[in-house]
């Protein structure tokens, strides 16, 4: 068996496994559908995104005021600021679920 044949077999195995996983999530509705049916609303996710932006500023300045260490304050602000895109993406996904 050549390397090309082995790679082709591996590729088809991965493709079928990925297809099965996608079909399973699609059939059951997925995580977003479960969150939506549990009562989570897209507006809440958007509000959490905006709140995390504000919390990013607050945590940056609170950390800087308490420790005086600018590098540590920057890390806290960036850490909390990274939550916003996740909340906004979740809000978009929930909104699409609400519309369907």
WONOR-V309086 format. One record per pair of residues at least 12 apart in sequence whose ideal C-beta (glycine too) atoms are under 6 Angstrom apart, sorted by the first residue. I is the first residue (numbers start at 1). GAP is how many residues later the second one is. D is the distance in whole Angstrom. If there is no record, write none. Layout:
BEGIN
I:GAP:D
I:GAP:D
END
This chain:
BEGIN
32:61:5
32:65:5
33:64:6
36:58:6
36:61:4
42:49:5
42:52:4
42:53:4
45:42:5
45:45:4
45:46:3
45:49:6
46:45:4
48:39:4
49:35:5
49:38:4
49:39:4
52:28:6
52:31:4
52:32:5
53:31:5
55:25:5
56:21:5
56:24:4
56:25:4
59:17:5
59:18:6
59:21:5
60:13:5
60:16:6
60:17:3
63:13:4
END
